[in-house]
Amino acid sequence: MRYVYIALIVLLTALVLIFKFQNLAAVTISLLGMSATLPVSTLVILVYVLGMVTGSALFGLIRSWIHGATRRR
């Protein structure tokens, strides 16, 4: 089973690298007067990571609200 996990990690890494090298075109993003020029692949990976972080934080916050609302005093 260990080799299956290693193979999956290698496959995922290869897919990310292929994605990175096939999407080198630069795009400019702007927010509140600030702007940054990044390769498309870097922007997509950054947005994905930020989504994971904020999604898990939001999930934890909602879970604690539900726990607080259903807790008996």
PDB file of N, CA, C and O in Angstrom:
ATOM      1  N   MET A   1       0.828  -1.192   0.000  1.00  0.00           N
ATOM      2  CA  MET A   1       0.000   0.000   0.000  1.00  0.00           C
ATOM      3  C   MET A   1       0.871   1.254   0.000  1.00  0.00           C
ATOM      4  O   MET A   1       0.492   2.293  -0.541  1.00  0.00           O
ATOM      5  N   ARG A   2       2.049   1.133   0.621  1.00  0.00           N
ATOM      6  CA  ARG A   2       2.958   2.275   0.667  1.00  0.00           C
ATOM      7  C   ARG A   2       3.339   2.739  -0.736  1.00  0.00           C
ATOM      8  O   ARG A   2       3.419   3.939  -1.000  1.00  0.00           O
ATOM      9  N   TYR A   3       3.571   1.790  -1.625  1.00  0.00           N
ATOM     10  CA  TYR A   3       3.963   2.135  -2.987  1.00  0.00           C
ATOM     11  C   TYR A   3       2.830   2.801  -3.758  1.00  0.00           C
ATOM     12  O   TYR A   3       3.072   3.626  -4.639  1.00  0.00           O
ATOM     13  N   VAL A   4       1.619   2.450  -3.431  1.00  0.00           N
ATOM     14  CA  VAL A   4       0.463   3.101  -4.068  1.00  0.00           C
ATOM     15  C   VAL A   4       0.416   4.577  -3.672  1.00  0.00           C
ATOM     16  O   VAL A   4       0.179   5.448  -4.508  1.00  0.00           O
ATOM     17  N   TYR A   5       0.648   4.845  -2.372  1.00  0.00           N
ATOM     18  CA  TYR A   5       0.658   6.229  -1.918  1.00  0.00           C
ATOM     19  C   TYR A   5       1.801   7.014  -2.541  1.00  0.00           C
ATOM     20  O   TYR A   5       1.621   8.165  -2.937  1.00  0.00           O
ATOM     21  N   ILE A   6       2.957   6.409  -2.631  1.00  0.00           N
ATOM     22  CA  ILE A   6       4.095   7.079  -3.266  1.00  0.00           C
ATOM     23  C   ILE A   6       3.789   7.361  -4.730  1.00  0.00           C
ATOM     24  O   ILE A   6       4.101   8.441  -5.233  1.00  0.00           O
ATOM     25  N   ALA A   7       3.185   6.403  -5.414  1.00  0.00           N
ATOM     26  CA  ALA A   7       2.831   6.599  -6.824  1.00  0.00           C
ATOM     27  C   ALA A   7       1.809   7.718  -6.978  1.00  0.00           C
ATOM     28  O   ALA A   7       1.901   8.508  -7.917  1.00  0.00           O
ATOM     29  N   LEU A   8       0.843   7.798  -6.080  1.00  0.00           N
ATOM     30  CA  LEU A   8      -0.147   8.873  -6.156  1.00  0.00           C
ATOM     31  C   LEU A   8       0.487  10.242  -5.912  1.00  0.00           C
ATOM     32  O   LEU A   8       0.131  11.220  -6.569  1.00  0.00           O
ATOM     33  N   ILE A   9       1.420  10.310  -4.975  1.00  0.00           N
ATOM     34  CA  ILE A   9       2.107  11.574  -4.711  1.00  0.00           C
ATOM     35  C   ILE A   9       2.930  11.994  -5.926  1.00  0.00           C
ATOM     36  O   ILE A   9       2.918  13.164  -6.306  1.00  0.00           O
ATOM     37  N   VAL A  10       3.635  11.063  -6.527  1.00  0.00           N
ATOM     38  CA  VAL A  10       4.437  11.365  -7.720  1.00  0.00           C
ATOM     39  C   VAL A  10       3.531  11.800  -8.864  1.00  0.00           C
ATOM     40  O   VAL A  10       3.854  12.748  -9.579  1.00  0.00           O
ATOM     41  N   LEU A  11       2.415  11.128  -9.045  1.00  0.00           N
ATOM     42  CA  LEU A  11       1.476  11.478 -10.107  1.00  0.00           C
ATOM     43  C   LEU A  11       0.891  12.871  -9.899  1.00  0.00           C
ATOM     44  O   LEU A  11       0.816  13.659 -10.842  1.00  0.00           O
ATOM     45  N   LEU A  12       0.482  13.174  -8.687  1.00  0.00           N
ATOM     46  CA  LEU A  12      -0.074  14.492  -8.389  1.00  0.00           C
ATOM     47  C   LEU A  12       0.972  15.586  -8.593  1.00  0.00           C
ATOM     48  O   LEU A  12       0.665  16.644  -9.143  1.00  0.00           O
ATOM     49  N   THR A  13       2.187  15.338  -8.158  1.00  0.00           N
ATOM     50  CA  THR A  13       3.266  16.302  -8.354  1.00  0.00           C
ATOM     51  C   THR A  13       3.542  16.519  -9.832  1.00  0.00           C
ATOM     52  O   THR A  13       3.744  17.653 -10.266  1.00  0.00           O
ATOM     53  N   ALA A  14       3.552  15.464 -10.593  1.00  0.00           N
ATOM     54  CA  ALA A  14       3.768  15.584 -12.037  1.00  0.00           C
ATOM     55  C   ALA A  14       2.651  16.395 -12.699  1.00  0.00           C
ATOM     56  O   ALA A  14       2.915  17.225 -13.569  1.00  0.00           O
ATOM     57  N   LEU A  15       1.413  16.154 -12.290  1.00  0.00           N
ATOM     58  CA  LEU A  15       0.298  16.910 -12.862  1.00  0.00           C
ATOM     59  C   LEU A  15       0.389  18.396 -12.530  1.00  0.00           C
ATOM     60  O   LEU A  15       0.104  19.241 -13.379  1.00  0.00           O
ATOM     61  N   VAL A  16       0.782  18.717 -11.304  1.00  0.00           N
ATOM     62  CA  VAL A  16       0.925  20.121 -10.916  1.00  0.00           C
ATOM     63  C   VAL A  16       2.048  20.781 -11.711  1.00  0.00           C
ATOM     64  O   VAL A  16       1.902  21.919 -12.158  1.00  0.00           O
ATOM     65  N   LEU A  17       3.159  20.084 -11.892  1.00  0.00           N
ATOM     66  CA  LEU A  17       4.263  20.647 -12.661  1.00  0.00           C
ATOM     67  C   LEU A  17       3.905  20.834 -14.133  1.00  0.00           C
ATOM     68  O   LEU A  17       4.268  21.843 -14.738  1.00  0.00           O
ATOM     69  N   ILE A  18       3.205  19.879 -14.699  1.00  0.00           N
ATOM     70  CA  ILE A  18       2.749  20.021 -16.091  1.00  0.00           C
ATOM     71  C   ILE A  18       1.814  21.218 -16.211  1.00  0.00           C
ATOM     72  O   ILE A  18       1.931  22.006 -17.150  1.00  0.00           O
ATOM     73  N   PHE A  19       0.893  21.360 -15.271  1.00  0.00           N
ATOM     74  CA  PHE A  19      -0.015  22.509 -15.269  1.00  0.00           C
ATOM     75  C   PHE A  19       0.774  23.810 -15.177  1.00  0.00           C
ATOM     76  O   PHE A  19       0.477  24.771 -15.886  1.00  0.00           O
ATOM     77  N   LYS A  20       1.771  23.841 -14.312  1.00  0.00           N
ATOM     78  CA  LYS A  20       2.586  25.041 -14.106  1.00  0.00           C
ATOM     79  C   LYS A  20       3.308  25.450 -15.388  1.00  0.00           C
ATOM     80  O   LYS A  20       3.301  26.625 -15.755  1.00  0.00           O
ATOM     81  N   PHE A  21       3.927  24.497 -16.065  1.00  0.00           N
ATOM     82  CA  PHE A  21       4.703  24.826 -17.255  1.00  0.00           C
ATOM     83  C   PHE A  21       3.846  25.087 -18.493  1.00  0.00           C
ATOM     84  O   PHE A  21       4.322  25.714 -19.439  1.00  0.00           O
ATOM     85  N   GLN A  22       2.611  24.628 -18.512  1.00  0.00           N
ATOM     86  CA  GLN A  22       1.739  24.892 -19.653  1.00  0.00           C
ATOM     87  C   GLN A  22       0.960  26.188 -19.499  1.00  0.00           C
ATOM     88  O   GLN A  22       0.306  26.614 -20.450  1.00  0.00           O
ATOM     89  N   ASN A  23       1.004  26.828 -18.342  1.00  0.00           N
ATOM     90  CA  ASN A  23       0.253  28.054 -18.106  1.00  0.00           C
ATOM     91  C   ASN A  23       1.179  29.162 -17.610  1.00  0.00           C
ATOM     92  O   ASN A  23       1.025  29.655 -16.493  1.00  0.00           O
ATOM     93  N   LEU A  24       2.124  29.544 -18.436  1.00  0.00           N
ATOM     94  CA  LEU A  24       3.098  30.566 -18.063  1.00  0.00           C
ATOM     95  C   LEU A  24       2.669  31.973 -18.482  1.00  0.00           C
ATOM     96  O   LEU A  24       3.382  32.934 -18.190  1.00  0.00           O
ATOM     97  N   ALA A  25       1.539  32.121 -19.149  1.00  0.00           N
ATOM     98  CA  ALA A  25       1.078  33.446 -19.563  1.00  0.00           C
ATOM     99  C   ALA A  25       0.804  34.298 -18.324  1.00  0.00           C
ATOM    100  O   ALA A  25       0.275  33.805 -17.327  1.00  0.00           O
ATOM    101  N   ALA A  26       1.165  35.569 -18.394  1.00  0.00           N
ATOM    102  CA  ALA A  26       1.001  36.465 -17.251  1.00  0.00           C
ATOM    103  C   ALA A  26      -0.359  37.157 -17.302  1.00  0.00           C
ATOM    104  O   ALA A  26      -0.838  37.533 -18.372  1.00  0.00           O
ATOM    105  N   VAL A  27      -0.964  37.316 -16.148  1.00  0.00           N
ATOM    106  CA  VAL A  27      -2.213  38.069 -16.011  1.00  0.00           C
ATOM    107  C   VAL A  27      -2.020  39.097 -14.907  1.00  0.00           C
ATOM    108  O   VAL A  27      -1.220  38.901 -13.992  1.00  0.00           O
ATOM    109  N   THR A  28      -2.755  40.184 -15.001  1.00  0.00           N
ATOM    110  CA  THR A  28      -2.694  41.226 -13.989  1.00  0.00           C
ATOM    111  C   THR A  28      -3.993  41.218 -13.202  1.00  0.00           C
ATOM    112  O   THR A  28      -5.080  41.247 -13.779  1.00  0.00           O
ATOM    113  N   ILE A  29      -3.875  41.179 -11.884  1.00  0.00           N
ATOM    114  CA  ILE A  29      -5.051  41.249 -11.024  1.00  0.00           C
ATOM    115  C   ILE A  29      -4.994  42.554 -10.248  1.00  0.00           C
ATOM    116  O   ILE A  29      -3.913  43.034  -9.907  1.00  0.00           O
ATOM    117  N   SER A  30      -6.152  43.126  -9.972  1.00  0.00           N
ATOM    118  CA  SER A  30      -6.224  44.391  -9.250  1.00  0.00           C
ATOM    119  C   SER A  30      -7.226  44.273  -8.112  1.00  0.00           C
ATOM    120  O   SER A  30      -8.260  43.616  -8.239  1.00  0.00           O
ATOM    121  N   LEU A  31      -6.899  44.926  -6.988  1.00  0.00           N
ATOM    122  CA  LEU A  31      -7.782  44.960  -5.841  1.00  0.00           C
ATOM    123  C   LEU A  31      -7.503  46.238  -5.069  1.00  0.00           C
ATOM    124  O   LEU A  31      -6.390  46.443  -4.586  1.00  0.00           O
ATOM    125  N   LEU A  32      -8.501  47.094  -4.950  1.00  0.00           N
ATOM    126  CA  LEU A  32      -8.413  48.326  -4.173  1.00  0.00           C
ATOM    127  C   LEU A  32      -7.210  49.183  -4.563  1.00  0.00           C
ATOM    128  O   LEU A  32      -6.495  49.689  -3.698  1.00  0.00           O
ATOM    129  N   GLY A  33      -6.998  49.339  -5.838  1.00  0.00           N
ATOM    130  CA  GLY A  33      -5.919  50.193  -6.321  1.00  0.00           C
ATOM    131  C   GLY A  33      -4.565  49.511  -6.404  1.00  0.00           C
ATOM    132  O   GLY A  33      -3.629  50.070  -6.976  1.00  0.00           O
ATOM    133  N   MET A  34      -4.444  48.328  -5.850  1.00  0.00           N
ATOM    134  CA  MET A  34      -3.186  47.581  -5.941  1.00  0.00           C
ATOM    135  C   MET A  34      -3.297  46.606  -7.097  1.00  0.00           C
ATOM    136  O   MET A  34      -4.390  46.135  -7.412  1.00  0.00           O
ATOM    137  N   SER A  35      -2.187  46.302  -7.724  1.00  0.00           N
ATOM    138  CA  SER A  35      -2.214  45.324  -8.809  1.00  0.00           C
ATOM    139  C   SER A  35      -0.957  44.469  -8.754  1.00  0.00           C
ATOM    140  O   SER A  35       0.081  44.886  -8.241  1.00  0.00           O
ATOM    141  N   ALA A  36      -1.078  43.280  -9.287  1.00  0.00           N
ATOM    142  CA  ALA A  36       0.045  42.347  -9.348  1.00  0.00           C
ATOM    143  C   ALA A  36      -0.055  41.573 -10.652  1.00  0.00           C
ATOM    144  O   ALA A  36      -1.147  41.232 -11.106  1.00  0.00           O
ATOM    145  N   THR A  37       1.088  41.303 -11.239  1.00  0.00           N
ATOM    146  CA  THR A  37       1.148  40.506 -12.453  1.00  0.00           C
ATOM    147  C   THR A  37       1.784  39.166 -12.107  1.00  0.00           C
ATOM    148  O   THR A  37       2.917  39.098 -11.633  1.00  0.00           O
ATOM    149  N   LEU A  38       1.027  38.106 -12.357  1.00  0.00           N
ATOM    150  CA  LEU A  38       1.465  36.751 -12.009  1.00  0.00           C
ATOM    151  C   LEU A  38       1.188  35.809 -13.169  1.00  0.00           C
ATOM    152  O   LEU A  38       0.300  36.074 -13.979  1.00  0.00           O
ATOM    153  N   PRO A  39       1.935  34.709 -13.264  1.00  0.00           N
ATOM    154  CA  PRO A  39       1.564  33.667 -14.224  1.00  0.00           C
ATOM    155  C   PRO A  39       0.213  33.054 -13.831  1.00  0.00           C
ATOM    156  O   PRO A  39      -0.123  32.979 -12.649  1.00  0.00           O
ATOM    157  N   VAL A  40      -0.533  32.630 -14.809  1.00  0.00           N
ATOM    158  CA  VAL A  40      -1.865  32.060 -14.571  1.00  0.00           C
ATOM    159  C   VAL A  40      -1.786  30.884 -13.600  1.00  0.00           C
ATOM    160  O   VAL A  40      -2.605  30.777 -12.687  1.00  0.00           O
ATOM    161  N   SER A  41      -0.814  30.012 -13.790  1.00  0.00           N
ATOM    162  CA  SER A  41      -0.714  28.830 -12.931  1.00  0.00           C
ATOM    163  C   SER A  41      -0.451  29.210 -11.479  1.00  0.00           C
ATOM    164  O   SER A  41      -1.015  28.599 -10.572  1.00  0.00           O
ATOM    165  N   THR A  42       0.391  30.202 -11.246  1.00  0.00           N
ATOM    166  CA  THR A  42       0.661  30.646  -9.876  1.00  0.00           C
ATOM    167  C   THR A  42      -0.601  31.219  -9.250  1.00  0.00           C
ATOM    168  O   THR A  42      -0.894  30.958  -8.083  1.00  0.00           O
ATOM    169  N   LEU A  43      -1.343  31.992 -10.019  1.00  0.00           N
ATOM    170  CA  LEU A  43      -2.584  32.582  -9.520  1.00  0.00           C
ATOM    171  C   LEU A  43      -3.610  31.503  -9.166  1.00  0.00           C
ATOM    172  O   LEU A  43      -4.263  31.589  -8.126  1.00  0.00           O
ATOM    173  N   VAL A  44      -3.752  30.507 -10.006  1.00  0.00           N
ATOM    174  CA  VAL A  44      -4.721  29.428  -9.745  1.00  0.00           C
ATOM    175  C   VAL A  44      -4.322  28.647  -8.497  1.00  0.00           C
ATOM    176  O   VAL A  44      -5.172  28.342  -7.660  1.00  0.00           O
ATOM    177  N   ILE A  45      -3.051  28.323  -8.366  1.00  0.00           N
ATOM    178  CA  ILE A  45      -2.598  27.576  -7.187  1.00  0.00           C
ATOM    179  C   ILE A  45      -2.769  28.419  -5.929  1.00  0.00           C
ATOM    180  O   ILE A  45      -3.179  27.899  -4.891  1.00  0.00           O
ATOM    181  N   LEU A  46      -2.463  29.707  -6.004  1.00  0.00           N
ATOM    182  CA  LEU A  46      -2.628  30.608  -4.859  1.00  0.00           C
ATOM    183  C   LEU A  46      -4.092  30.710  -4.439  1.00  0.00           C
ATOM    184  O   LEU A  46      -4.402  30.652  -3.249  1.00  0.00           O
ATOM    185  N   VAL A  47      -4.979  30.858  -5.396  1.00  0.00           N
ATOM    186  CA  VAL A  47      -6.411  30.933  -5.091  1.00  0.00           C
ATOM    187  C   VAL A  47      -6.897  29.615  -4.496  1.00  0.00           C
ATOM    188  O   VAL A  47      -7.731  29.620  -3.591  1.00  0.00           O
ATOM    189  N   TYR A  48      -6.395  28.503  -4.983  1.00  0.00           N
ATOM    190  CA  TYR A  48      -6.772  27.194  -4.446  1.00  0.00           C
ATOM    191  C   TYR A  48      -6.344  27.059  -2.984  1.00  0.00           C
ATOM    192  O   TYR A  48      -7.124  26.614  -2.142  1.00  0.00           O
ATOM    193  N   VAL A  49      -5.114  27.442  -2.691  1.00  0.00           N
ATOM    194  CA  VAL A  49      -4.615  27.349  -1.318  1.00  0.00           C
ATOM    195  C   VAL A  49      -5.383  28.294  -0.394  1.00  0.00           C
ATOM    196  O   VAL A  49      -5.751  27.910   0.717  1.00  0.00           O
ATOM    197  N   LEU A  50      -5.625  29.520  -0.844  1.00  0.00           N
ATOM    198  CA  LEU A  50      -6.408  30.455  -0.031  1.00  0.00           C
ATOM    199  C   LEU A  50      -7.822  29.938   0.200  1.00  0.00           C
ATOM    200  O   LEU A  50      -8.385  30.135   1.277  1.00  0.00           O
ATOM    201  N   GLY A  51      -8.394  29.285  -0.790  1.00  0.00           N
ATOM    202  CA  GLY A  51      -9.721  28.692  -0.639  1.00  0.00           C
ATOM    203  C   GLY A  51      -9.726  27.569   0.387  1.00  0.00           C
ATOM    204  O   GLY A  51     -10.672  27.434   1.163  1.00  0.00           O
ATOM    205  N   MET A  52      -8.658  26.754   0.391  1.00  0.00           N
ATOM    206  CA  MET A  52      -8.576  25.688   1.390  1.00  0.00           C
ATOM    207  C   MET A  52      -8.473  26.266   2.796  1.00  0.00           C
ATOM    208  O   MET A  52      -9.124  25.782   3.722  1.00  0.00           O
ATOM    209  N   VAL A  53      -7.654  27.303   2.952  1.00  0.00           N
ATOM    210  CA  VAL A  53      -7.465  27.896   4.279  1.00  0.00           C
ATOM    211  C   VAL A  53      -8.748  28.551   4.770  1.00  0.00           C
ATOM    212  O   VAL A  53      -9.189  28.296   5.891  1.00  0.00           O
ATOM    213  N   THR A  54      -9.349  29.397   3.931  1.00  0.00           N
ATOM    214  CA  THR A  54     -10.556  30.091   4.361  1.00  0.00           C
ATOM    215  C   THR A  54     -11.741  29.141   4.470  1.00  0.00           C
ATOM    216  O   THR A  54     -12.610  29.330   5.321  1.00  0.00           O
ATOM    217  N   GLY A  55     -11.785  28.129   3.625  1.00  0.00           N
ATOM    218  CA  GLY A  55     -12.873  27.158   3.694  1.00  0.00           C
ATOM    219  C   GLY A  55     -12.840  26.361   4.972  1.00  0.00           C
ATOM    220  O   GLY A  55     -13.878  26.136   5.594  1.00  0.00           O
ATOM    221  N   SER A  56     -11.653  25.928   5.374  1.00  0.00           N
ATOM    222  CA  SER A  56     -11.561  25.158   6.604  1.00  0.00           C
ATOM    223  C   SER A  56     -11.824  26.039   7.824  1.00  0.00           C
ATOM    224  O   SER A  56     -12.417  25.584   8.803  1.00  0.00           O
ATOM    225  N   ALA A  57     -11.383  27.304   7.768  1.00  0.00           N
ATOM    226  CA  ALA A  57     -11.659  28.223   8.883  1.00  0.00           C
ATOM    227  C   ALA A  57     -13.158  28.493   8.990  1.00  0.00           C
ATOM    228  O   ALA A  57     -13.708  28.517  10.091  1.00  0.00           O
ATOM    229  N   LEU A  58     -13.817  28.696   7.855  1.00  0.00           N
ATOM    230  CA  LEU A  58     -15.260  28.934   7.850  1.00  0.00           C
ATOM    231  C   LEU A  58     -16.008  27.706   8.345  1.00  0.00           C
ATOM    232  O   LEU A  58     -16.976  27.828   9.096  1.00  0.00           O
ATOM    233  N   PHE A  59     -15.563  26.519   7.925  1.00  0.00           N
ATOM    234  CA  PHE A  59     -16.197  25.286   8.376  1.00  0.00           C
ATOM    235  C   PHE A  59     -16.084  25.148   9.892  1.00  0.00           C
ATOM    236  O   PHE A  59     -17.057  24.797  10.560  1.00  0.00           O
ATOM    237  N   GLY A  60     -14.903  25.423  10.435  1.00  0.00           N
ATOM    238  CA  GLY A  60     -14.716  25.350  11.880  1.00  0.00           C
ATOM    239  C   GLY A  60     -15.567  26.363  12.621  1.00  0.00           C
ATOM    240  O   GLY A  60     -16.107  26.058  13.684  1.00  0.00           O
ATOM    241  N   LEU A  61     -15.697  27.576  12.067  1.00  0.00           N
ATOM    242  CA  LEU A  61     -16.514  28.606  12.694  1.00  0.00           C
ATOM    243  C   LEU A  61     -17.989  28.200  12.708  1.00  0.00           C
ATOM    244  O   LEU A  61     -18.656  28.325  13.736  1.00  0.00           O
ATOM    245  N   ILE A  62     -18.490  27.724  11.597  1.00  0.00           N
ATOM    246  CA  ILE A  62     -19.897  27.303  11.524  1.00  0.00           C
ATOM    247  C   ILE A  62     -20.140  26.116  12.450  1.00  0.00           C
ATOM    248  O   ILE A  62     -21.178  26.045  13.109  1.00  0.00           O
ATOM    249  N   ARG A  63     -19.185  25.179  12.505  1.00  0.00           N
ATOM    250  CA  ARG A  63     -19.331  24.026  13.385  1.00  0.00           C
ATOM    251  C   ARG A  63     -19.391  24.455  14.851  1.00  0.00           C
ATOM    252  O   ARG A  63     -20.170  23.898  15.625  1.00  0.00           O
ATOM    253  N   SER A  64     -18.577  25.442  15.241  1.00  0.00           N
ATOM    254  CA  SER A  64     -18.619  25.905  16.627  1.00  0.00           C
ATOM    255  C   SER A  64     -19.921  26.653  16.914  1.00  0.00           C
ATOM    256  O   SER A  64     -20.449  26.565  18.022  1.00  0.00           O
ATOM    257  N   TRP A  65     -20.437  27.378  15.940  1.00  0.00           N
ATOM    258  CA  TRP A  65     -21.730  28.054  16.128  1.00  0.00           C
ATOM    259  C   TRP A  65     -22.843  27.032  16.329  1.00  0.00           C
ATOM    260  O   TRP A  65     -23.693  27.199  17.204  1.00  0.00           O
ATOM    261  N   ILE A  66     -22.838  25.989  15.533  1.00  0.00           N
ATOM    262  CA  ILE A  66     -23.864  24.955  15.659  1.00  0.00           C
ATOM    263  C   ILE A  66     -23.739  24.257  17.006  1.00  0.00           C
ATOM    264  O   ILE A  66     -24.739  23.986  17.670  1.00  0.00           O
ATOM    265  N   HIS A  67     -22.507  23.969  17.404  1.00  0.00           N
ATOM    266  CA  HIS A  67     -22.296  23.339  18.708  1.00  0.00           C
ATOM    267  C   HIS A  67     -22.789  24.246  19.832  1.00  0.00           C
ATOM    268  O   HIS A  67     -23.417  23.771  20.778  1.00  0.00           O
ATOM    269  N   GLY A  68     -22.512  25.531  19.739  1.00  0.00           N
ATOM    270  CA  GLY A  68     -22.970  26.471  20.758  1.00  0.00           C
ATOM    271  C   GLY A  68     -24.475  26.633  20.776  1.00  0.00           C
ATOM    272  O   GLY A  68     -25.073  26.821  21.836  1.00  0.00           O
ATOM    273  N   ALA A  69     -25.092  26.561  19.601  1.00  0.00           N
ATOM    274  CA  ALA A  69     -26.540  26.731  19.531  1.00  0.00           C
ATOM    275  C   ALA A  69     -27.288  25.505  20.029  1.00  0.00           C
ATOM    276  O   ALA A  69     -28.416  25.617  20.509  1.00  0.00           O
ATOM    277  N   THR A  70     -26.665  24.330  19.916  1.00  0.00           N
ATOM    278  CA  THR A  70     -27.373  23.112  20.326  1.00  0.00           C
ATOM    279  C   THR A  70     -26.962  22.627  21.690  1.00  0.00           C
ATOM    280  O   THR A  70     -27.501  21.628  22.165  1.00  0.00           O
ATOM    281  N   ARG A  71     -26.033  23.290  22.338  1.00  0.00           N
ATOM    282  CA  ARG A  71     -25.569  22.876  23.670  1.00  0.00           C
ATOM    283  C   ARG A  71     -26.643  23.210  24.701  1.00  0.00           C
ATOM    284  O   ARG A  71     -27.225  24.295  24.688  1.00  0.00           O
ATOM    285  N   ARG A  72     -26.886  22.272  25.574  1.00  0.00           N
ATOM    286  CA  ARG A  72     -27.868  22.486  26.639  1.00  0.00           C
ATOM    287  C   ARG A  72     -27.185  23.119  27.832  1.00  0.00           C
ATOM    288  O   ARG A  72     -26.051  22.774  28.168  1.00  0.00           O
ATOM    289  N   ARG A  73     -27.867  24.029  28.460  1.00  0.00           N
ATOM    290  CA  ARG A  73     -27.304  24.709  29.628  1.00  0.00           C
ATOM    291  C   ARG A  73     -27.843  24.159  30.898  1.00  0.00           C
ATOM    292  O   ARG A  73     -27.472  24.621  31.977  1.00  0.00           O
TER     293      ARG A  73
END
